[in-house]
Amino acid sequence: MRLFSLKPLLLLSLAATLGGTAACTDENGNPVLFSIEDDKTLGEQVAAQTDSTYRAQGKLLERTNPANRRAYELLDGVVNKVLNSGQLQYRNEFPWDVKIIKDDATQNAFATPGGHIYVFSGLIKFLEDESQLAGVLGHEIAHADRRHTSRQLQNEYGVTTLLGLLLGENPNQLVQIASGLGQLKFGRDFEREADEYSVIYLNATTYSCDGAAGFFIKSEAQGQGNPPEFLSTHPNPGSRVQAIQTKAAELKCQGRSTSNNNFNELQRII
């Protein structure tokens, strides 16, 4: 009974500690409630549950399976170019990994707090070239690196719920958060910033830095009958294309030509 009675006090203590950091802001003046270590811990928990969910469905392409080795070599090649652009805030703090979900009918990607990226095979097969893949992955990396995901989860589920997860409580809530992460809807400011940083990341690579715009252009051309799932959580493609292209023109990094041999191989083997 004594141990049980201490739990609310621990929660209150953690809330007070984190509440003290709530007055801190990032470089854009946005409140930051959770620490980097909290992001990492929460991300590990959400990623483990996400892995478990898609593994149970037979959709997670396991890195440990030799049959998937080449696919991950090719995908990691793209991801690492973005991660090593020298433009990430938490390149060395977050673990940063990427996993493929085998679902050709779903054109989506998402990130957990702390840098765990998931990309659906349907999205990879929908894209036209490696710069587009790098652009979309850069967008998701930005959501994690700019700490959008943890802040949006805080907005949607509340501080107390996330504190409970950090304490290892309420596994059912963890399942709910993990299963809904792919449908997490970010506000306009977060989306604008993720688009902008996708361009900034790619500017320091060999990719055409407006790659994400190519995805949105193709998505709009497909019509509204069956839009990619990515657009249901990342709205307003028209204005975003213009903003991405404007940033790319400012940095003079659009229109670069990159070999798509590896990208085409990745599309074939997944």
Order of alpha helices (4+ residues) and beta strands (2+ residues): alpha-alpha-beta-alpha-beta-beta-beta-alpha-alpha-alpha-alpha-alpha-alpha-alpha-alpha-alpha-alpha
